[in-house]
């Protein structure tokens, strides 16, 4: 494959296939250099055409709970009570600044994600 800008979805797919072939290439070789260039081109194309949007705050909390194998009970110190945990995770109440600070410290979730607005469920 000749290295060229990735302008179309087909160019993108072709570049991904080429990376699969070169994935074990050693650094500072022709194939290694080709791999580095292709990865850079792919990343630029993905950033422009396939952006990864940050999750909603509740989705981020649920993801962290799963990845850290936490239960709702484990969140009580961060939210204040079991009912507050339920209200937040069921999107019946929004996060307070104090909760955001505790989540950022306790679960390592970025404040930038936690301050995003999200729709609450109305009862």
NORSUL-V319586 format. One record per pair of residues at least 24 apart in sequence whose C-alpha atoms are under 7 Angstrom apart, sorted by the first residue. I is the first residue (numbers start at 1). J is the second residue. If there is no record, write none. Layout:
i=<I/I>
j=<J/J>
This chain:
i=<5/6/6/12/54/55/56/56/56/57/57/57/58/64/78/78/91/91/92/92/92/93>
j=<41/41/45/42/113/113/113/116/118/113/114/116/89/107/102/103/120/121/120/121/122/120>
